[in-house]
Amino acid sequence: MIHKGTIRLDGNKIVLRRFKFDDLPSIYENCWKHYEVWKWTNYKPMNSLDEVKTNTNMFTDIWFGAYARNNRYSWAILEKSSGQVIGRMFGMHPNDEKCEVELAYEIGPNWWNKGYMTEALKLVLRFFIEDVGMNRVYCYHADKNPASGKVIQKAGMRQTGIIINGCTCNAGTFNQVNYEMTKEDYFFVLLK
């Protein structure tokens, strides 16, 4: 496994790239200020641009400084047609011993059901498996958030089980629906 850090990934409708300081108004307005997005995360409330920094410690010098690590994977999802940042894709807890990483993501409601997040997931799965050399990429969603599950399934990940009351987020505690894509899964799907 060779960590590459948060490098630019180009899709048809989106670009995944590192966040910049001036992305804060766009990601806040398009995504993070909306309760229907925020409720499925563990972030503290973000009722203003300042609260993004003070309540979540994002968009601070320390947060941006993490990009210096080659195992930091935090992408802004940029819509090509508008140039706006509409969401975030995050590769969390990269494990060198197991060669695996967990994915988390959010996208603004104006971009739901339009294929943006599925495209982002496919870009990141390809990157982690082909370029970084991960053996496994995994993620989960709350069972009461089935739209997230549809995105994961469209990207080709397979369900591996459910943990009763395993997911606690701002909306409450729910059953946790787990998914993964292994290197073998990825190349099997690719060869079909």
ZADO-1210 file (C-alpha; in nm, 4 decimals, padded with zeros to 6 digits):
<atoms>
<atom x="00.0000" y="00.0000" z="00.0000" code="MET" pos="1"/>
<atom x="00.1334" y="00.3423" z="-00.0975" code="ILE" pos="2"/>
<atom x="-00.0469" y="00.6426" z="00.0504" code="HIS" pos="3"/>
<atom x="-00.0883" y="00.9274" z="-00.1961" code="LYS" pos="4"/>
<atom x="-00.2809" y="01.1821" z="00.0116" code="GLY" pos="5"/>
<atom x="-00.5737" y="01.3904" z="-00.1061" code="THR" pos="6"/>
<atom x="-00.4996" y="01.4205" z="-00.4753" code="ILE" pos="7"/>
<atom x="-00.7305" y="01.5570" z="-00.7430" code="ARG" pos="8"/>
<atom x="-00.9707" y="01.3034" z="-00.8949" code="LEU" pos="9"/>
<atom x="-01.1688" y="01.4018" z="-01.2046" code="ASP" pos="10"/>
<atom x="-01.5104" y="01.2637" z="-01.2945" code="GLY" pos="11"/>
<atom x="-01.7686" y="01.3508" z="-01.5580" code="ASN" pos="12"/>
<atom x="-01.9788" y="01.5889" z="-01.3456" code="LYS" pos="13"/>
<atom x="-01.7513" y="01.6449" z="-01.0460" code="ILE" pos="14"/>
<atom x="-01.3951" y="01.7026" z="-00.9339" code="VAL" pos="15"/>
<atom x="-01.2651" y="01.5787" z="-00.6010" code="LEU" pos="16"/>
<atom x="-00.9891" y="01.8015" z="-00.4681" code="ARG" pos="17"/>
<atom x="-00.8446" y="01.9393" z="-00.1464" code="ARG" pos="18"/>
<atom x="-01.0473" y="02.1995" z="00.0338" code="PHE" pos="19"/>
<atom x="-00.9306" y="02.5608" z="00.0190" code="LYS" pos="20"/>
<atom x="-00.9973" y="02.8314" z="00.2788" code="PHE" pos="21"/>
<atom x="-01.2374" y="03.0109" z="00.0442" code="ASP" pos="22"/>
<atom x="-01.4525" y="02.6966" z="00.0036" code="ASP" pos="23"/>
<atom x="-01.6135" y="02.7481" z="00.3444" code="LEU" pos="24"/>
<atom x="-01.9078" y="02.9670" z="00.2334" code="PRO" pos="25"/>
<atom x="-01.9887" y="02.7288" z="-00.0521" code="SER" pos="26"/>
<atom x="-01.9758" y="02.4024" z="00.1468" code="ILE" pos="27"/>
<atom x="-02.1671" y="02.5626" z="00.4323" code="TYR" pos="28"/>
<atom x="-02.4453" y="02.7116" z="00.2177" code="GLU" pos="29"/>
<atom x="-02.4779" y="02.4114" z="-00.0139" code="ASN" pos="30"/>
<atom x="-02.4384" y="02.1305" z="00.2385" code="CYS" pos="31"/>
<atom x="-02.3574" y="02.1716" z="00.6061" code="TRP" pos="32"/>
<atom x="-02.6218" y="02.4267" z="00.7056" code="LYS" pos="33"/>
<atom x="-02.9026" y="02.1899" z="00.6048" code="HIS" pos="34"/>
<atom x="-03.0441" y="01.9867" z="00.8926" code="TYR" pos="35"/>
<atom x="-03.1362" y="01.6990" z="00.6603" code="GLU" pos="36"/>
<atom x="-02.7616" y="01.6579" z="00.5880" code="VAL" pos="37"/>
<atom x="-02.6303" y="01.7440" z="00.9332" code="TRP" pos="38"/>
<atom x="-02.8629" y="01.5064" z="01.1205" code="LYS" pos="39"/>
<atom x="-02.6889" y="01.1974" z="00.9753" code="TRP" pos="40"/>
<atom x="-02.3435" y="01.3117" z="01.0900" code="THR" pos="41"/>
<atom x="-02.1730" y="01.3379" z="01.4276" code="ASN" pos="42"/>
<atom x="-02.0796" y="01.7027" z="01.3764" code="TYR" pos="43"/>
<atom x="-02.1845" y="01.9512" z="01.6390" code="LYS" pos="44"/>
<atom x="-02.4384" y="02.2099" z="01.5170" code="PRO" pos="45"/>
<atom x="-02.3147" y="02.4473" z="01.2503" code="MET" pos="46"/>
<atom x="-02.5456" y="02.7485" z="01.2511" code="ASN" pos="47"/>
<atom x="-02.2917" y="02.9893" z="01.1035" code="SER" pos="48"/>
<atom x="-01.9598" y="02.9957" z="00.9232" code="LEU" pos="49"/>
<atom x="-01.7864" y="03.0676" z="01.2537" code="ASP" pos="50"/>
<atom x="-01.9418" y="02.7586" z="01.4134" code="GLU" pos="51"/>
<atom x="-01.7851" y="02.5389" z="01.1445" code="VAL" pos="52"/>
<atom x="-01.4501" y="02.6411" z="01.2898" code="LYS" pos="53"/>
<atom x="-01.5376" y="02.6632" z="01.6586" code="THR" pos="54"/>
<atom x="-01.7769" y="02.3669" z="01.6927" code="ASN" pos="55"/>
<atom x="-01.6128" y="02.1223" z="01.4518" code="THR" pos="56"/>
<atom x="-01.2532" y="02.2484" z="01.4290" code="ASN" pos="57"/>
<atom x="-01.2796" y="02.2379" z="01.0494" code="MET" pos="58"/>
<atom x="-01.1388" y="02.5066" z="00.8237" code="PHE" pos="59"/>
<atom x="-00.8725" y="02.5911" z="01.0816" code="THR" pos="60"/>
<atom x="-00.4958" y="02.6025" z="01.0281" code="ASP" pos="61"/>
<atom x="-00.4618" y="02.2689" z="01.2095" code="ILE" pos="62"/>
<atom x="-00.7350" y="02.1093" z="00.9947" code="TRP" pos="63"/>
<atom x="-00.5689" y="02.2269" z="00.6725" code="PHE" pos="64"/>
<atom x="-00.2284" y="02.1276" z="00.8089" code="GLY" pos="65"/>
<atom x="-00.3422" y="01.7638" z="00.8128" code="ALA" pos="66"/>
<atom x="-00.3113" y="01.7663" z="00.4329" code="TYR" pos="67"/>
<atom x="00.0663" y="01.7442" z="00.4865" code="ALA" pos="68"/>
<atom x="00.0159" y="01.3795" z="00.5880" code="ARG" pos="69"/>
<atom x="00.0195" y="01.1382" z="00.2970" code="ASN" pos="70"/>
<atom x="-00.2574" y="00.9334" z="00.4632" code="ASN" pos="71"/>
<atom x="-00.5010" y="01.2286" z="00.4868" code="ARG" pos="72"/>
<atom x="-00.7998" y="01.1831" z="00.2555" code="TYR" pos="73"/>
<atom x="-01.0470" y="01.4736" z="00.2730" code="SER" pos="74"/>
<atom x="-01.1947" y="01.5839" z="-00.0582" code="TRP" pos="75"/>
<atom x="-01.4198" y="01.8723" z="-00.1498" code="ALA" pos="76"/>
<atom x="-01.6791" y="01.7620" z="-00.4062" code="ILE" pos="77"/>
<atom x="-01.6813" y="02.0320" z="-00.6726" code="LEU" pos="78"/>
<atom x="-01.9598" y="02.0455" z="-00.9287" code="GLU" pos="79"/>
<atom x="-01.7923" y="02.1079" z="-01.2643" code="LYS" pos="80"/>
<atom x="-02.0814" y="02.2985" z="-01.4246" code="SER" pos="81"/>
<atom x="-02.1152" y="02.5577" z="-01.1460" code="SER" pos="82"/>
<atom x="-01.7698" y="02.5495" z="-00.9851" code="GLY" pos="83"/>
<atom x="-01.9376" y="02.5219" z="-00.6437" code="GLN" pos="84"/>
<atom x="-01.8342" y="02.2931" z="-00.3602" code="VAL" pos="85"/>
<atom x="-02.1429" y="02.0806" z="-00.2953" code="ILE" pos="86"/>
<atom x="-02.0191" y="01.8150" z="-00.0539" code="GLY" pos="87"/>
<atom x="-01.7383" y="01.6226" z="00.1090" code="ARG" pos="88"/>
<atom x="-01.5822" y="01.2772" z="00.0776" code="MET" pos="89"/>
<atom x="-01.3615" y="01.1589" z="00.3642" code="PHE" pos="90"/>
<atom x="-01.1374" y="00.8512" z="00.3914" code="GLY" pos="91"/>
<atom x="-01.1176" y="00.7912" z="00.7668" code="MET" pos="92"/>
<atom x="-00.9013" y="00.5670" z="00.9810" code="HIS" pos="93"/>
<atom x="-00.6659" y="00.4363" z="00.7119" code="PRO" pos="94"/>
<atom x="-00.5200" y="00.1138" z="00.8532" code="ASN" pos="95"/>
<atom x="-00.1831" y="00.0216" z="00.7067" code="ASP" pos="96"/>
<atom x="-00.1736" y="-00.3178" z="00.8735" code="GLU" pos="97"/>
<atom x="-00.5069" y="-00.4288" z="00.7273" code="LYS" pos="98"/>
<atom x="-00.4766" y="-00.2117" z="00.4132" code="CYS" pos="99"/>
<atom x="-00.8247" y="-00.0676" z="00.4602" code="GLU" pos="100"/>
<atom x="-01.0047" y="00.2640" z="00.4970" code="VAL" pos="101"/>
<atom x="-01.3520" y="00.3801" z="00.6051" code="GLU" pos="102"/>
<atom x="-01.5525" y="00.6223" z="00.3924" code="LEU" pos="103"/>
<atom x="-01.7854" y="00.8993" z="00.5086" code="ALA" pos="104"/>
<atom x="-01.9558" y="01.1563" z="00.2925" code="TYR" pos="105"/>
<atom x="-02.2192" y="01.4243" z="00.2684" code="GLU" pos="106"/>
<atom x="-02.3675" y="01.6240" z="-00.0165" code="ILE" pos="107"/>
<atom x="-02.6140" y="01.9108" z="-00.0258" code="GLY" pos="108"/>
<atom x="-02.9836" y="01.8307" z="-00.0820" code="PRO" pos="109"/>
<atom x="-02.9972" y="02.0200" z="-00.4128" code="ASN" pos="110"/>
<atom x="-02.7654" y="01.7528" z="-00.5549" code="TRP" pos="111"/>
<atom x="-02.9441" y="01.4439" z="-00.4210" code="TRP" pos="112"/>
<atom x="-03.0647" y="01.1794" z="-00.6699" code="ASN" pos="113"/>
<atom x="-02.8549" y="01.3202" z="-00.9544" code="LYS" pos="114"/>
<atom x="-02.5648" y="01.0733" z="-00.9505" code="GLY" pos="115"/>
<atom x="-02.3050" y="01.3075" z="-00.7989" code="TYR" pos="116"/>
<atom x="-02.2346" y="01.1026" z="-00.4871" code="MET" pos="117"/>
<atom x="-02.2334" y="00.7713" z="-00.6730" code="THR" pos="118"/>
<atom x="-01.9743" y="00.9180" z="-00.9094" code="GLU" pos="119"/>
<atom x="-01.7686" y="01.0441" z="-00.6132" code="ALA" pos="120"/>
<atom x="-01.7790" y="00.7021" z="-00.4441" code="LEU" pos="121"/>
<atom x="-01.6732" y="00.5247" z="-00.7638" code="LYS" pos="122"/>
<atom x="-01.3805" y="00.7662" z="-00.8096" code="LEU" pos="123"/>
<atom x="-01.2634" y="00.7114" z="-00.4525" code="VAL" pos="124"/>
<atom x="-01.3061" y="00.3327" z="-00.4661" code="LEU" pos="125"/>
<atom x="-01.0962" y="00.3180" z="-00.7832" code="ARG" pos="126"/>
<atom x="-00.8329" y="00.5440" z="-00.6278" code="PHE" pos="127"/>
<atom x="-00.8055" y="00.3529" z="-00.3015" code="PHE" pos="128"/>
<atom x="-00.7951" y="00.0091" z="-00.4611" code="ILE" pos="129"/>
<atom x="-00.5992" y="00.0709" z="-00.7823" code="GLU" pos="130"/>
<atom x="-00.3699" y="00.3601" z="-00.6842" code="ASP" pos="131"/>
<atom x="-00.3195" y="00.3268" z="-00.3079" code="VAL" pos="132"/>
<atom x="-00.3440" y="-00.0530" z="-00.2953" code="GLY" pos="133"/>
<atom x="-00.6136" y="-00.0908" z="-00.0308" code="MET" pos="134"/>
<atom x="-00.7494" y="-00.4421" z="00.0210" code="ASN" pos="135"/>
<atom x="-01.0807" y="-00.3200" z="00.1618" code="ARG" pos="136"/>
<atom x="-01.2895" y="-00.0028" z="00.1644" code="VAL" pos="137"/>
<atom x="-01.5878" y="00.0059" z="00.3989" code="TYR" pos="138"/>
<atom x="-01.8665" y="00.2359" z="00.5132" code="CYS" pos="139"/>
<atom x="-02.2049" y="00.2299" z="00.6827" code="TYR" pos="140"/>
<atom x="-02.5277" y="00.4208" z="00.7114" code="HIS" pos="141"/>
<atom x="-02.8166" y="00.4455" z="00.9552" code="ALA" pos="142"/>
<atom x="-03.1015" y="00.2156" z="00.8544" code="ASP" pos="143"/>
<atom x="-03.3395" y="00.5138" z="00.8683" code="LYS" pos="144"/>
<atom x="-03.1303" y="00.6843" z="00.5971" code="ASN" pos="145"/>
<atom x="-03.1905" y="00.4417" z="00.3067" code="PRO" pos="146"/>
<atom x="-03.0937" y="00.6994" z="00.0425" code="ALA" pos="147"/>
<atom x="-02.7341" y="00.6710" z="00.1619" code="SER" pos="148"/>
<atom x="-02.7563" y="00.2946" z="00.1214" code="GLY" pos="149"/>
<atom x="-02.8803" y="00.3306" z="-00.2379" code="LYS" pos="150"/>
<atom x="-02.5764" y="00.5423" z="-00.3231" code="VAL" pos="151"/>
<atom x="-02.3429" y="00.2848" z="-00.1696" code="ILE" pos="152"/>
<atom x="-02.5096" y="-00.0005" z="-00.3593" code="GLN" pos="153"/>
<atom x="-02.5004" y="00.1905" z="-00.6908" code="LYS" pos="154"/>
<atom x="-02.1260" y="00.2332" z="-00.6418" code="ALA" pos="155"/>
<atom x="-02.0949" y="-00.1463" z="-00.6279" code="GLY" pos="156"/>
<atom x="-02.0314" y="-00.2027" z="-00.2581" code="MET" pos="157"/>
<atom x="-02.1955" y="-00.5043" z="-00.0936" code="ARG" pos="158"/>
<atom x="-02.3800" y="-00.5204" z="00.2350" code="GLN" pos="159"/>
<atom x="-02.1951" y="-00.7204" z="00.5003" code="THR" pos="160"/>
<atom x="-02.4346" y="-00.7033" z="00.7936" code="GLY" pos="161"/>
<atom x="-02.6344" y="-00.4948" z="01.0379" code="ILE" pos="162"/>
<atom x="-02.5384" y="-00.3928" z="01.3907" code="ILE" pos="163"/>
<atom x="-02.8457" y="-00.3296" z="01.6050" code="ILE" pos="164"/>
<atom x="-02.8305" y="00.0237" z="01.7524" code="ASN" pos="165"/>
<atom x="-02.4747" y="00.0541" z="01.6202" code="GLY" pos="166"/>
<atom x="-02.5079" y="00.3968" z="01.4593" code="CYS" pos="167"/>
<atom x="-02.5383" y="00.7092" z="01.6723" code="THR" pos="168"/>
<atom x="-02.5640" y="01.0421" z="01.4960" code="CYS" pos="169"/>
<atom x="-02.7308" y="01.3769" z="01.5522" code="ASN" pos="170"/>
<atom x="-03.0729" y="01.2300" z="01.4656" code="ALA" pos="171"/>
<atom x="-03.0463" y="00.9542" z="01.7288" code="GLY" pos="172"/>
<atom x="-02.9371" y="00.5909" z="01.7529" code="THR" pos="173"/>
<atom x="-03.0236" y="00.3529" z="01.4699" code="PHE" pos="174"/>
<atom x="-02.9284" y="00.0170" z="01.3277" code="ASN" pos="175"/>
<atom x="-02.5976" y="00.0393" z="01.1414" code="GLN" pos="176"/>
<atom x="-02.5979" y="-00.1098" z="00.7900" code="VAL" pos="177"/>
<atom x="-02.2422" y="-00.2068" z="00.6900" code="ASN" pos="178"/>
<atom x="-02.0932" y="-00.2260" z="00.3409" code="TYR" pos="179"/>
<atom x="-01.7562" y="-00.3052" z="00.1921" code="GLU" pos="180"/>
<atom x="-01.5693" y="-00.3440" z="-00.1309" code="MET" pos="181"/>
<atom x="-01.2624" y="-00.5650" z="-00.1288" code="THR" pos="182"/>
<atom x="-00.9943" y="-00.5654" z="-00.3925" code="LYS" pos="183"/>
<atom x="-01.1340" y="-00.8978" z="-00.5160" code="GLU" pos="184"/>
<atom x="-01.4879" y="-00.7513" z="-00.5348" code="ASP" pos="185"/>
<atom x="-01.3604" y="-00.4512" z="-00.7254" code="TYR" pos="186"/>
<atom x="-01.1739" y="-00.6436" z="-00.9918" code="PHE" pos="187"/>
<atom x="-01.4561" y="-00.8992" z="-01.0232" code="PHE" pos="188"/>
<atom x="-01.7060" y="-00.6207" z="-01.0912" code="VAL" pos="189"/>
<atom x="-01.4607" y="-00.4500" z="-01.3259" code="LEU" pos="190"/>
<atom x="-01.4141" y="-00.7666" z="-01.5329" code="LEU" pos="191"/>
<atom x="-01.7901" y="-00.8330" z="-01.5720" code="LYS" pos="192"/>
</atoms>
